[in-house]
Amino acid sequence: SYPPYPNPATSEVRAKIYWDLSLDINTADIKVYDIYGKEVSDRSAIEVIRESDWSGTLIWNCSSVEVGVYLITINYGTQKTVIKVIKV
């Protein structure tokens, strides 16, 4: 994945992501955690806009969480990606 933008974010954050062609990104387990490991958001607040069979843009609506540092985790197949986001 590419670094998220804007970072720090206020209401929404985006990140360009890539995945293996043999996997369906729509079945990926995508969640957001605070720095203490508490889940603060799940797939319902996250959208993945496919731009090809292997890439797209992840959009997290972070307007409902407090100011802080968050980790977006993407688990699919044997891959795990973590994207660090700062909310102001």
C-alpha positions in Angstrom: 0.0 0.0 0.0 1.0 3.6 -0.4 0.9 6.0 2.5 -2.6 7.2 3.5 -3.8 10.7 2.6 -4.6 13.1 4.1 -2.5 12.2 7.1 -3.4 13.5 9.6 -7.0 13.1 8.6 -10.2 14.8 9.9 -13.1 13.0 8.4 -11.9 10.6 5.7 -8.6 8.9 4.8 -7.7 7.2 1.6 -4.9 4.8 0.7 -3.9 3.1 -2.5 -3.7 -0.6 -2.0 -2.6 -3.7 -4.0 -3.5 -7.3 -3.7 -2.7 -10.7 -5.2 -4.6 -11.4 -8.4 -5.8 -14.8 -7.1 -7.6 -13.1 -4.1 -10.9 -11.2 -4.0 -10.3 -8.1 -2.0 -14.1 -8.0 -1.1 -13.5 -11.0 1.1 -10.6 -9.4 3.0 -10.9 -8.9 6.7 -10.5 -5.1 7.1 -10.7 -3.5 10.5 -9.4 -0.4 12.3 -7.8 -0.5 15.8 -6.7 2.2 18.2 -3.1 2.1 19.6 -4.4 0.0 22.5 -5.6 -2.8 20.2 -9.3 -2.0 20.6 -11.3 -2.4 17.5 -13.0 1.0 16.6 -14.3 0.3 13.1 -15.1 -2.6 10.8 -15.8 -3.0 7.2 -19.1 -1.0 7.5 -17.1 2.3 7.6 -14.5 1.2 5.0 -15.0 1.1 1.2 -12.6 -0.3 -1.3 -13.0 1.1 -4.8 -11.5 -1.3 -7.3 -9.4 0.3 -10.0 -8.2 -2.9 -11.6 -8.1 -6.7 -10.8 -5.2 -6.1 -8.4 -5.4 -2.5 -7.1 -7.8 0.1 -5.7 -8.4 2.8 -3.2 -9.3 2.1 0.4 -11.5 4.8 2.0 -12.1 4.9 5.7 -14.8 7.3 7.1 -13.0 8.3 10.4 -15.4 11.1 11.4 -17.0 9.0 14.2 -13.7 8.3 16.1 -11.9 10.5 18.5 -8.5 12.3 17.8 -5.7 9.7 18.0 -3.6 7.2 16.2 -5.3 4.3 14.4 -4.2 1.2 12.5 -6.1 0.0 9.5 -5.4 -3.8 9.2 -6.1 -5.7 6.0 -5.9 -9.5 6.3 -6.4 -11.6 3.1 -4.9 -14.9 2.3 -1.5 -15.1 3.9 -1.0 -11.4 3.6 -1.4 -8.8 6.3 -1.0 -5.0 5.8 -1.2 -2.3 8.4 -1.7 1.3 7.6 -1.0 3.9 10.3 -3.4 6.9 10.4 -3.5 10.0 12.6 -6.9 11.6 13.2 -7.0 15.2 14.3 
